């Protein structure tokens, strides 16, 4: 049956992993992973290649899949043939398999769950809570993380309304907030924590998360109150919002007598604290 891992990037059908990615407002699934499930072939990539030649190239049909970057077993990301739920059904029709019908039902269920989450965001939050709990995060941390997601969404919605359309634009503005808050861009912060593809915020502790929220919430407020439109004005809002959080960080550090910027992974620190508590 279905399980969820890596923040919904992976689902499991009858013990087999199916990679998926959220693209253009719907789930796209790895075709090769689906072929592996349906055929039990030791070489699903070759099997899929033959299906493509037979069903599409010979009949001169347009491809119904797209290539998207998915994480492979070696931890790297590669261009992979992917299809949405509707087109995956068409691909399944080309593969004779006893598992076709249960797989179709499962596929429809997985796709429908995301539609439910869009209509009722509380469902998405509940599923996300379960994922974080399974990974070992405390309920207090999860509450802050989810609040941070809402604050971030509010900010990016505001940016989008004001003309920011590219990932590069979001990255530049986010870096302005982070630099002013922590003295580090997100990429520098990830390097400090020894992270690669992992989500930086999933490795922040409570104070780091709160400061991140403060910088982003303040930026949103500045942007709205100033009615900023042009990108250079949005950059100033981001810098000013980050400076508010940065000043708060400096005040905390002055009272603590040490930096709140940590190399540590939140989960690793949490586990060590539990072990010390168990020994005492």
C-alpha positions as CSV (number, residue, x, y, z in Angstrom):
1,X,0.0,0.0,0.0
2,X,1.0,3.6,-0.2
3,X,3.6,5.3,2.0
4,X,5.0,8.8,1.7
5,X,8.6,9.9,2.1
6,X,10.9,12.8,1.4
7,X,8.1,15.3,1.5
8,X,5.9,13.5,-1.0
9,X,8.8,13.1,-3.6
10,X,8.5,9.3,-3.2
11,X,5.5,6.9,-2.9
12,X,5.5,3.2,-2.5
13,X,3.2,0.7,-4.4
14,X,3.3,-2.9,-3.1
15,X,6.9,-2.4,-1.8
16,X,8.2,-0.7,-4.9
17,X,9.4,2.9,-5.0
18,X,7.7,5.3,-7.4
19,X,9.4,8.7,-7.8
20,X,7.2,11.7,-8.5
21,X,7.4,15.5,-8.7
22,X,4.9,18.3,-8.5
23,X,5.0,20.0,-11.9
24,X,2.5,22.4,-13.5
25,X,0.0,22.0,-10.7
26,X,-0.1,18.2,-10.8
27,X,1.9,15.1,-10.0
28,X,4.2,13.6,-12.6
29,X,5.4,10.0,-12.0
30,X,8.6,8.3,-13.2
31,X,7.6,6.1,-16.1
32,X,10.6,3.7,-15.6
33,X,9.5,3.2,-12.0
34,X,6.0,2.4,-13.0
35,X,7.3,0.0,-15.7
36,X,9.4,-1.8,-13.0
37,X,6.3,-2.2,-10.9
38,X,4.1,-3.5,-13.7
39,X,6.5,-5.8,-15.3
40,X,9.0,-7.0,-12.7
41,X,11.6,-6.6,-15.5
42,X,15.2,-6.7,-14.3
43,X,15.9,-4.0,-16.9
44,X,12.8,-1.6,-16.8
45,X,14.7,1.2,-18.6
46,X,15.2,-1.1,-21.6
47,X,11.7,-2.4,-21.4
48,X,10.4,1.2,-21.5
49,X,12.6,1.9,-24.5
50,X,11.1,-0.9,-26.5
51,X,7.6,0.3,-25.6
52,X,8.4,3.8,-26.8
53,X,9.8,2.5,-30.1
54,X,6.8,0.2,-30.6
55,X,3.9,2.3,-29.5
56,X,5.0,5.9,-30.3
57,X,7.9,6.1,-32.8
58,X,6.6,3.4,-35.2
59,X,3.0,4.8,-35.0
60,X,4.4,8.3,-35.3
61,X,2.6,9.5,-32.1
62,X,3.7,12.5,-30.2
63,X,5.4,11.7,-26.8
64,X,3.0,11.9,-23.9
65,X,5.8,12.2,-21.3
66,X,8.2,15.0,-20.4
67,X,11.7,14.9,-19.0
68,X,12.0,16.2,-15.4
69,X,14.9,15.9,-13.0
70,X,14.4,13.2,-10.4
71,X,16.7,11.9,-7.7
72,X,18.4,8.6,-8.6
73,X,19.8,5.9,-6.3
74,X,23.2,7.5,-6.3
75,X,21.7,10.7,-4.8
76,X,22.2,12.7,-8.0
77,X,19.4,14.2,-10.1
78,X,18.9,13.1,-13.7
79,X,16.5,14.0,-16.6
80,X,13.8,11.2,-16.3
81,X,10.8,10.4,-18.5
82,X,7.7,11.4,-16.4
83,X,4.0,11.5,-17.1
84,X,1.0,12.9,-15.3
85,X,-1.9,10.6,-14.1
86,X,-3.9,10.8,-17.3
87,X,-0.9,10.1,-19.6
88,X,0.4,7.4,-17.3
89,X,-3.0,5.6,-17.8
90,X,-2.3,5.6,-21.6
91,X,1.2,4.2,-21.1
92,X,-0.1,1.5,-18.8
93,X,-2.5,0.4,-21.6
94,X,0.6,-0.4,-23.7
95,X,2.0,-2.8,-21.0
96,X,0.4,-6.2,-20.5
97,X,0.3,-6.8,-16.8
98,X,-1.9,-8.4,-14.1
99,X,-1.0,-5.5,-11.9
100,X,-2.4,-2.9,-14.3
101,X,-5.9,-2.5,-12.7
102,X,-4.7,-2.2,-9.0
103,X,-1.9,0.1,-10.1
104,X,-4.5,2.3,-12.0
105,X,-6.6,2.5,-8.8
106,X,-3.6,3.4,-6.7
107,X,-2.4,6.0,-9.2
108,X,-5.8,7.7,-9.3
109,X,-5.9,7.7,-5.5
110,X,-2.5,9.3,-5.2
111,X,-3.4,12.0,-7.8
112,X,-6.7,12.7,-6.1
113,X,-5.1,13.2,-2.7
114,X,-3.3,16.2,-4.0
115,X,-6.5,17.7,-5.5
116,X,-8.1,17.3,-2.0
117,X,-5.1,19.1,-0.5
118,X,-5.6,22.0,-2.8
119,X,-9.2,22.2,-2.0
120,X,-8.6,21.7,1.8
121,X,-5.0,22.9,2.8
122,X,-5.5,21.5,6.3
123,X,-5.2,18.0,4.8
124,X,-1.8,18.9,3.4
125,X,-0.8,20.2,6.8
126,X,-1.9,17.1,8.6
127,X,0.0,14.9,6.1
128,X,3.1,17.0,6.5
129,X,2.9,16.8,10.3
130,X,2.8,13.0,10.0
131,X,5.9,13.0,7.8
132,X,7.9,15.2,10.1
133,X,6.8,13.2,13.2
134,X,7.9,10.0,11.5
135,X,11.3,11.6,10.9
136,X,11.6,12.3,14.6
137,X,10.8,16.0,14.8
138,X,9.1,17.3,18.0
139,X,5.6,18.7,17.8
140,X,6.8,22.1,19.0
141,X,9.4,22.3,16.1
142,X,6.8,21.0,13.6
143,X,4.4,23.8,14.6
144,X,7.1,26.4,14.0
145,X,8.0,24.8,10.7
146,X,4.4,24.8,9.4
147,X,4.0,28.4,10.5
148,X,7.1,29.3,8.7
149,X,5.8,27.7,5.5
150,X,2.6,29.8,5.7
151,X,4.7,33.0,6.2
152,X,6.9,32.1,3.3
153,X,3.9,31.4,1.1
154,X,2.4,34.8,2.0
155,X,5.6,36.4,1.0
156,X,6.1,34.6,-2.3
157,X,2.4,35.3,-3.2
158,X,3.1,39.0,-2.6
159,X,6.2,38.9,-4.8
160,X,4.3,37.1,-7.6
161,X,1.6,39.7,-7.6
162,X,4.3,42.3,-7.9
163,X,5.9,40.8,-11.0
164,X,8.4,38.3,-9.7
165,X,8.0,35.3,-12.1
166,X,11.4,33.4,-12.2
167,X,13.2,31.1,-9.7
168,X,16.2,33.4,-10.0
169,X,14.1,36.4,-8.9
170,X,12.9,34.5,-5.8
171,X,16.4,33.3,-5.0
172,X,17.9,36.8,-5.2
173,X,15.2,38.3,-2.9
174,X,15.4,35.4,-0.5
175,X,19.2,35.7,-0.4
176,X,18.8,39.4,0.5
177,X,16.7,38.5,3.6
178,X,19.0,35.7,4.7
179,X,22.1,37.8,4.3
180,X,20.7,40.6,6.4
181,X,19.3,38.2,9.0
182,X,22.2,35.8,9.4
183,X,25.1,37.3,7.5
184,X,24.8,34.3,5.2
185,X,23.0,33.6,1.9
186,X,21.0,30.3,1.9
187,X,23.7,28.6,-0.1
188,X,26.4,29.7,2.3
189,X,24.2,28.6,5.2
190,X,23.8,25.2,3.7
191,X,27.5,24.9,3.2
192,X,28.0,25.8,6.9
193,X,25.6,23.0,7.9
194,X,27.2,20.5,5.5
195,X,24.0,20.2,3.4
196,X,23.7,19.5,-0.3
197,X,20.2,18.9,-1.7
198,X,18.5,18.9,1.7
199,X,16.1,21.6,2.7
200,X,17.9,24.2,4.8
201,X,14.9,25.0,7.0
202,X,14.5,21.3,7.9
203,X,17.9,21.5,9.6
204,X,17.3,24.8,11.5
205,X,16.6,24.9,15.2
206,X,13.8,26.8,16.8
207,X,15.6,30.2,17.0
208,X,16.8,29.9,13.4
209,X,13.3,29.2,12.2
210,X,11.8,32.1,14.2
211,X,14.4,34.6,12.9
212,X,13.7,33.3,9.3
213,X,10.0,33.9,9.9
214,X,10.5,37.3,11.3
215,X,12.6,38.4,8.4
216,X,10.1,37.1,5.8
217,X,7.0,38.4,7.7
218,X,8.6,41.9,8.1
219,X,9.6,41.9,4.4
220,X,6.0,41.2,3.5
221,X,4.7,44.0,5.7
222,X,7.2,46.5,4.2
223,X,6.3,45.5,0.6
224,X,2.6,45.9,1.2
225,X,2.8,49.2,3.2
226,X,5.2,50.7,0.7
227,X,3.3,49.2,-2.2
228,X,6.6,48.3,-3.9
229,X,6.5,47.2,-7.5
230,X,9.9,47.4,-9.2
231,X,12.4,44.7,-8.4
232,X,15.0,47.1,-6.9
233,X,12.3,48.2,-4.4
234,X,11.5,44.6,-3.6
235,X,15.2,44.0,-2.9
236,X,15.2,47.0,-0.5
237,X,12.2,45.6,1.3
238,X,13.9,42.2,1.6
239,X,17.1,43.8,2.9
240,X,15.2,46.0,5.4
241,X,13.0,43.0,6.5
242,X,16.1,40.9,7.0
243,X,17.9,43.7,9.0
244,X,15.0,43.7,11.5
245,X,15.5,40.0,12.1
246,X,19.3,40.5,12.0
247,X,19.1,43.1,14.8
248,X,16.9,40.7,16.8
249,X,19.5,38.0,16.3
250,X,22.3,40.3,17.5
251,X,20.4,41.2,20.6
252,X,19.8,37.5,21.4
253,X,23.5,36.7,20.8
254,X,24.5,39.6,23.1
255,X,22.4,38.2,25.9
256,X,23.5,34.6,25.3
257,X,27.1,35.4,24.8
258,X,27.3,33.2,21.7
259,X,26.1,32.9,18.2
260,X,22.7,31.4,17.4
261,X,23.9,30.5,13.9
262,X,24.5,26.7,14.2
263,X,26.4,24.2,12.1
264,X,24.2,21.5,13.7
265,X,21.4,19.6,12.2
266,X,18.3,20.0,14.4
267,X,17.5,16.3,14.4
268,X,21.0,15.3,15.4
269,X,21.0,17.7,18.3
270,X,17.5,16.6,19.3
271,X,18.6,12.9,19.4
272,X,21.7,13.7,21.5
273,X,19.5,15.6,24.0
274,X,17.1,12.6,24.2
275,X,20.0,10.2,24.9
276,X,21.5,12.5,27.6
277,X,18.0,12.7,29.2
278,X,17.6,8.9,29.2
279,X,21.0,8.4,30.9
280,X,20.2,10.9,33.7
